Amino acid sequence: MKLCTIRLDRSTTAAVLRGEELVEIEARDVGELLADAGWRQRAESADGARHRLDEASYAPLIPRPPKIICVGLNYATHIAEMGREVPAHPTFFAKFPNSLIGAHDPIQLPRVSTSVDWEVELGVVIGSPARHVSRDDALDHVAGYTVVNDISVRDYQRRTLQFLQGKTFEATTPVGPWLVTSDELPAGGAGLPVQCEVDGEVMQASTTSDLLFDVATLVSYFSEIATLEPGDLIATGTPDGVGAGRTPPVFLRDGQVVRTTIEGVGELVNRCEGPPPAG
């Protein structure tokens, strides 16, 4: 099953894909839907208004997740290109909801930096509360998977040892278009090809089987820190091929188009737009 959040004239709605149509579900977005323990049945039985797939405007999959949890340094190839040591434990940082954009929305380049980079990532969406769960039970709490591009402002990221300020610039992080439910994919989203292109040139190409800490490990580990809630989003890390790892470094520019794909999950296509005016 594929779920999404689409824009209407004055609001948004959760919807389920049926053939070439999107059928409205009685929820403002996928996050609100997942807050109901019966979300799967509601989606399967939805019989709301229908919209043509080719006319849909996608909002961020979950516009305001309870938590946006990101994992750094989770592919050995990316760790090597960034000159870092292999971590013994997952490296977590966070994003804020106003960093999120829809699957086809423009990436807003910041006024204060020209060091904006791409990062294709498998996104994990939590479907039921998880606290102190074992690795064996962790995947039972995953609703499904989505595509994330963890756009990073590298000079701000490197100003301190903490990643956050370079990772949560406003209107930079596309997420979506779908939540593909877990039953439609291999366990833990393993073995899925991931790719990122800039203006048609392949910059990153790998597979989720190369994750250093897999999805079950990440869910179990974080559940020891805090309760994972329905609608929480986990971005699982990126492979090698980022702009900052190139010689010389390559960064995104106004007008470039970034295409981010994960086989079986979906595709993001986002144009970079120059900095907004001051004020």
Phi and psi in degrees as a GROMACS rama.xvg file:
@    title "Ramachandran Plot"
@    xaxis  label "Phi"
@    yaxis  label "Psi"
@TYPE xy
-116.793  125.165  LYS-2
-115.37  152.733  LEU-3
-152.22  170.815  CYS-4
-118.979  121.139  THR-5
-116.525  156.52  ILE-6
-88.5598  136.185  ARG-7
-105.321  -171.728  LEU-8
-59.7913  -44.2253  ASP-9
-129.865  13.6558  ARG-10
-161.606  -168.567  SER-11
-130.301  166.443  THR-12
-148.336  147.399  THR-13
-73.4339  149.34  ALA-14
-148.084  156.973  ALA-15
-119.275  140.654  VAL-16
-81.6231  126.448  LEU-17
-133.53  108.454  ARG-18
63.1398  -122.206  GLY-19
-104.904  20.7843  GLU-20
-125.646  153.031  GLU-21
-107.373  124.587  LEU-22
-104.821  125.246  VAL-23
-65.3859  140.366  GLU-24
-109.551  149.458  ILE-25
-77.0184  74.3151  GLU-26
-162.309  145.69  ALA-27
-69.478  -26.0506  ARG-28
-164.431  174.096  ASP-29
-65.1126  -32.7999  VAL-30
-61.6294  -45.5087  GLY-31
-63.5732  -38.4775  GLU-32
-60.8968  -46.4706  LEU-33
-67.0005  -21.1616  LEU-34
-66.3963  -16.2917  ALA-35
-93.2686  123.134  ASP-36
-58.7397  -22.6224  ALA-37
-94.1799  28.5285  GLY-38
-60.0253  -38.0263  TRP-39
-64.3428  -44.9597  ARG-40
-64.9094  -39.7659  GLN-41
-61.1709  -40.8912  ARG-42
-69.365  -42.1342  ALA-43
-66.1168  -31.7118  GLU-44
-98.6106  3.69663  SER-45
-57.4956  139.722  ALA-46
-143.902  41.5673  ASP-47
-85.6034  -166.14  GLY-48
-58.855  151.592  ALA-49
-112.949  146.825  ARG-50
-133.32  141.985  HIS-51
-67.1036  136.014  ARG-52
-59.2924  -40.744  LEU-53
-76.2754  -2.54648  ASP-54
-111.314  3.84802  GLU-55
-74.2521  142.027  ALA-56
-111.257  115.882  SER-57
-89.9231  125.578  TYR-58
-80.1317  169.568  ALA-59
-51.8359  139.036  PRO-60
-49.4294  -49.4963  LEU-61
-123.728  101.474  ILE-62
-60.3256  -34.933  PRO-63
-136.686  77.6154  ARG-64
-62.4866  146.334  PRO-65
-54.6253  -39.6091  PRO-66
-142.674  142.473  LYS-67
-116.844  107.06  ILE-68
-109.108  122.982  ILE-69
-114.978  147.398  CYS-70
-115.105  123.266  VAL-71
-97.156  157.107  GLY-72
54.0175  57.8615  LEU-73
-121.241  8.94244  ASN-74
-126.551  130.769  TYR-75
-58.5655  -36.1504  ALA-76
-66.6537  -36.4144  THR-77
-72.4866  -38.8784  HIS-78
-57.9986  -42.8749  ILE-79
-65.8702  -44.0321  ALA-80
-67.8344  -24.9855  GLU-81
-91.6129  -1.30259  MET-82
70.1898  30.8487  GLY-83
-107.207  161.38  ARG-84
-82.5219  150.061  GLU-85
-67.1794  122.839  VAL-86
-75.2536  149.593  PRO-87
-82.8876  -20.7771  ALA-88
-135.775  158.857  HIS-89
-59.8034  142.324  PRO-90
-99.6706  110.102  THR-91
-105.098  142.995  PHE-92
-144.254  178.433  PHE-93
-125.975  163.692  ALA-94
-124.719  164.202  LYS-95
-105.405  152.711  PHE-96
-57.8763  -31.3182  PRO-97
-75.0029  1.21271  ASN-98
-81.6799  -15.9915  SER-99
-82.8867  142.496  LEU-100
-134.456  169.195  ILE-101
-79.6293  175.495  GLY-102
-63.1744  -24.5407  ALA-103
-124.206  11.3385  HIS-104
-74.5922  157.157  ASP-105
-71.2419  143.316  PRO-106
-82.1977  121.707  ILE-107
-86.9304  106.665  GLN-108
-68.8431  135.476  LEU-109
-74.8477  156.884  PRO-110
-72.738  -22.8952  ARG-111
-103.57  5.99346  VAL-112
-152.795  149.208  SER-113
-118.854  19.1447  THR-114
-112.759  56.7708  SER-115
-99.2521  126.652  VAL-116
-122.128  164.028  ASP-117
-107.828  153.184  TRP-118
-155.594  101.878  GLU-119
-70.6117  135.417  VAL-120
-146.225  142.595  GLU-121
-74.7364  125.381  LEU-122
-98.3807  137.105  GLY-123
-110.521  129.953  VAL-124
-112.237  124.486  VAL-125
-78.5613  138.906  ILE-126
-113.409  -16.4686  GLY-127
-150.802  153.07  SER-128
-57.5002  140.567  PRO-129
-136.639  117.764  ALA-130
-138.735  124.91  ARG-131
54.071  47.2593  HIS-132
-92.4317  147.492  VAL-133
-75.771  162.011  SER-134
-61.0395  -36.2041  ARG-135
-64.2015  -31.1867  ASP-136
-98.9483  -6.66301  ASP-137
-60.6124  -41.1915  ALA-138
-68.5481  -17.1737  LEU-139
-65.038  -17.4759  ASP-140
-99.3525  3.59287  HIS-141
-95.4166  123.185  VAL-142
-74.7038  -39.3761  ALA-143
170.548  -161.293  GLY-144
-133.494  154.463  TYR-145
-145.582  179.801  THR-146
-106.639  135.29  VAL-147
-128.162  138.606  VAL-148
-113.371  105.692  ASN-149
-80.747  71.9964  ASP-150
-56.8506  130.68  ILE-151
-126.197  133.415  SER-152
-97.4614  97.3267  VAL-153
-65.9689  -39.2733  ARG-154
-66.1241  -37.7573  ASP-155
-69.6669  -38.2148  TYR-156
-58.8656  -35.5263  GLN-157
-91.7205  1.45654  ARG-158
-66.3906  -29.9119  ARG-159
-137.766  177.321  THR-160
-74.3849  -16.504  LEU-161
-90.1247  136.331  GLN-162
-79.0412  -24.0335  PHE-163
-50.5248  -47.7628  LEU-164
-63.8605  -23.5216  GLN-165
-91.8506  0.300041  GLY-166
-116.824  -6.00616  LYS-167
-130.549  29.1766  THR-168
-59.0382  145.651  PHE-169
-64.5657  139.387  GLU-170
55.9884  47.6576  ALA-171
-122.777  -16.1033  THR-172
-113.332  99.473  THR-173
-73.1009  140.687  PRO-174
-140.523  129.99  VAL-175
138.432  -147.817  GLY-176
-71.7321  -17.2276  PRO-177
-115.196  153.87  TRP-178
-99.6501  111.691  LEU-179
-94.3504  118.944  VAL-180
-65.0017  152.507  THR-181
-57.368  -32.2756  SER-182
-67.8575  -13.5327  ASP-183
-90.0567  -5.64495  GLU-184
-132.694  164.564  LEU-185
-59.7715  154.322  PRO-186
-55.1256  129.625  ALA-187
70.5071  12.7475  GLY-188
62.0675  27.577  GLY-189
-76.7538  149.193  ALA-190
76.3844  16.4641  GLY-191
-92.0228  125.592  LEU-192
-63.9594  136.138  PRO-193
-122.409  145.197  VAL-194
-153.175  146.468  GLN-195
-133.028  130.053  CYS-196
-118.807  147.237  GLU-197
-123.242  118.078  VAL-198
50.8451  40.5961  ASP-199
84.5482  -6.57888  GLY-200
-94.2105  126.196  GLU-201
-70.6514  121.351  VAL-202
-103.602  -35.9728  MET-203
-132.652  138.626  GLN-204
-152.733  118.965  ALA-205
-157.581  -160.175  SER-206
-144.631  147.926  THR-207
-67.7707  -9.43523  THR-208
-68.5285  -16.2349  SER-209
-88.7969  4.18103  ASP-210
-58.2512  133.896  LEU-211
-68.6896  -48.8475  LEU-212
-111.12  115.287  PHE-213
-76.3217  176.864  ASP-214
-61.2294  -44.6934  VAL-215
-60.9234  -40.4769  ALA-216
-64.6953  -43.6303  THR-217
-63.5471  -44.615  LEU-218
-64.6464  -46.2635  VAL-219
-62.6742  -46.2875  SER-220
-62.0021  -47.7856  TYR-221
-67.852  -29.8948  PHE-222
-66.4459  -15.7518  SER-223
-77.3426  -20.9447  GLU-224
-89.0174  -46.5744  ILE-225
-156.174  160.54  ALA-226
-69.2592  124.59  THR-227
-78.8757  133.729  LEU-228
-114.644  155.381  GLU-229
-55.0103  132.011  PRO-230
94.4841  -10.9724  GLY-231
-60.9639  143.798  ASP-232
-116.887  128.709  LEU-233
-115.7  120.135  ILE-234
-95.6074  121.255  ALA-235
-90.0979  2.80841  THR-236
108.94  166.293  GLY-237
-125.28  150.507  THR-238
-82.343  -175.682  PRO-239
-69.2994  166.028  ASP-240
110.227  6.43389  GLY-241
-69.7941  159.092  VAL-242
-64.3071  -35.7178  GLY-243
-68.2444  -19.3219  ALA-244
-89.6835  2.31494  GLY-245
-95.2439  159.469  ARG-246
-121.866  108.463  THR-247
-75.9245  166.874  PRO-248
-59.7324  149.327  PRO-249
-125.619  131.214  VAL-250
-129.486  164.571  PHE-251
-72.6923  146.331  LEU-252
-128.268  159.787  ARG-253
-52.4552  130.289  ASP-254
92.7215  -13.4482  GLY-255
-72.7714  151.069  GLN-256
-113.022  126.907  VAL-257
-107.195  124.811  VAL-258
-115.028  122.413  ARG-259
-122.644  121.206  THR-260
-131.697  145.219  THR-261
-131.458  121.073  ILE-262
-59.6007  129.635  GLU-263
84.452  -8.04601  GLY-264
-112.88  -48.2377  VAL-265
155.277  -171.218  GLY-266
-143.211  136.636  GLU-267
-109.315  136.607  LEU-268
-131.859  114.562  VAL-269
-136.028  129.949  ASN-270
-90.4748  139.162  ARG-271
-81.8538  132.961  CYS-272
-118.235  141.541  GLU-273
-59.6112  166.923  GLY-274
-57.9162  145.433  PRO-275
-72.3986  159.366  PRO-276
-65.6301  154.819  PRO-277
-65.7349  152.714  ALA-278
